[in-house]
Amino acid sequence: MTSKALVATLALCGLGVAACGGTAGDAGAGPAQVGGPASGAATQATQTTHTTPAALATPETPATGGSAPAGALSGKVVVIDPGHNGQNYRHPSEINKQVNILTEKKACDTTGTATNSGYSEAAFTWDVSQRLAKILKSRGATVKLTRPDNAGVGPCITERAAIGNKAHADAAISIHGDGAGPADHGFHIIMPKKINGPVDPVVGASTKLGIAVRDAYRSETGVAYSTYIGSKALDFRNDLGGLNLSTVPKIFIECGNMRNAGDAAKFQDPAFRQKAAVALADGLQNYLK
């Protein structure tokens, strides 16, 4: 299938939702879905060719950050879920496979969104996740990621949840960038609702985790609360497999809207990505302590 045909196929499959039905890294290649109704935004998905600028394709080695003591998170287990994967767009049959998330069936994964310049959500989430992992490890935490790189496919949203459960994580976070309308901006946190399922016992803890991460992210990055979804950047959902199937406290963060020029400029700045990672680490630590 030609690249153009593949792009059209993906668009028809409705793969533009940034929150991707349950989970959300960067090889820096391939088209990414943009403009879709990510995390509830009511815009229709469109498609752009992903042409990651060379300066963005290979992030520099993440540095540690923050002023927390080296052993502040000793004994804690954190699972980081970098949204999507850099080669998802090449494997539509795999990522469109339907999986059961208890409240409905959804696609195994999606391609994610991108900025107007072609910087993909997968690239952003992988970069921030690497930075976050290094910071958390420097503070003594045991860290597991749901995928090893950004040059593969998936895993499915069900598998991403299972990784956190198997690790008996003290906290799990799925990192995303949204794909809403260009006038919309700001970040929001997505937390689970009770569904008479495995997530029910950790809904309260997940809410506490979400508030802790929200407060640190807002304070340390300066990114505004979302102007288009949630209340004070908090949104509760029961249609994301990564949350519905979690037995450990877990949240999603949409770090901003990649389709908004202001938010996109921040995402493409390595200094901002480092600042975001430190803020997320601080939010997680505030919850865990």
C-alpha positions, 0 to 999 in steps of 0.5 A: 500500500502506498504511503498516501493510501495508508494515510487515507486508510488510517484516517478512515479507521478513526485513529486520531484520538490522542488518548487512543482508547486506553493508553497512550514514543519516537522513532521520528518517522511516519505520518501521525493522526492530527486534529482528532477528537482526542480525550473528548474534543469534538473535532474530526480527525484529519491527517498530516505527513510526519516529517520530524525535524532533524533536531527533534528526531533524536533527543539528547540524553535526558538529564536528571532534575529537581532537588529531591534527595537521592533516596526519596522514592526508595522502595516505590515502583512507578510504571510509565506508559509512553503513549502510542508507538512510532511505527503504529501507522505502518501496522493498521491491522494490528493496532485496529484489532478490537480488545475488550476494555470491559465497558466496550470494545476498542482498538488495540492502539492508535497512531496518536496526533502531531503538531502542524510541523510534524512532531509526533505525539509518539516522539513527545511521549517517548522523550518525556518518558525517558526523562521522567524515568531517569529522574525517578530512578535518581530518586531511588524508585524502581521504574518500568516502561510499557514499551522499550523504544519508539520503533515498534508497534503497540503494545495494546491498551490491555497489555499496557494496563497489565504491565502496571498490574504485574509490577504492583506499581505504587503509581502508574502514569500514561503520558500523552499530547492531545489533538484538539482544535487549534484554538484549544490549549492547556493540559488536563489529567484523566482519571478512572471512574468506577465501572464495577470492575478491577479499577474500582478499588483504586479510583480514590487513590487515582484521584489523589494521584491525579490532583498531585500531578496536576498541581505540580505540572501547573506550578512548575511548567506554567501550562494553563488548565485545559480550556476545552475539557474537564474542570480545573484540568480534571476529567473522569472517564470510563472508556479508556482500557488503560484505566478500566483494567488497572488494579493500581493507581493510574492516571493519564496526562494530556500535557497540552494540545499539540494542534495549538501553536503555543502548546506545540512550540513548548512540546518541541523545545527540549528544555520544556520537555525536561521541565515537564518531566521534572514536574511529573516526577515531583507530582508523583513523589508528592503523591507517593510520600 
